[in-house]
Amino acid sequence: MASCSTVANVLIETATHRTSGTAGAPHQVKAASAPSTWTFLTNHAHVLVCIARDPEVRLRDIAATVGITERAAQRIVLELEQAEFLTRKRIGRRNRYDVHPEQPLRHAMDASVTIGSLLSVLTDNASA
């Protein structure tokens, strides 16, 4: 199984651009400017991918892989749990996460797509 860190290296498409313009004017791309970066997936998606790849992953490792603080990773996991995208089980001193692949994506435009179908594209785990 591929490591969680490959999400950033292989699966996330990154684009660079910088916009400028005045209020009401259309934005134009400036090629000579310092680029800003953005990704297509949110931190919530990155965290869910990490958990789907390794259900016993530590919050510290999620935070390091996604590039967020441990506290932010903890908050995102709690939000994913509250939205019923995953459940957390305490096993000794560690947590084990179970992803609920049947859950639909939250945006109305994507409601026909399940978490499982998204994760199957983003992970090596076909059963996600």
Secondary structure, 3 states (H helix, E strand, C coil): CCCCCHHHHHHCCEEEECEECCCCCCCEECCCCCCEEEECCCHHHHHHHHHHHCCCCCHHHHHHHHCCCHHHHHHHHHHHHHCCCEEEEEECCEEEEEECCCCECCCHHHCCCEHHHHHHHHCCCCCC
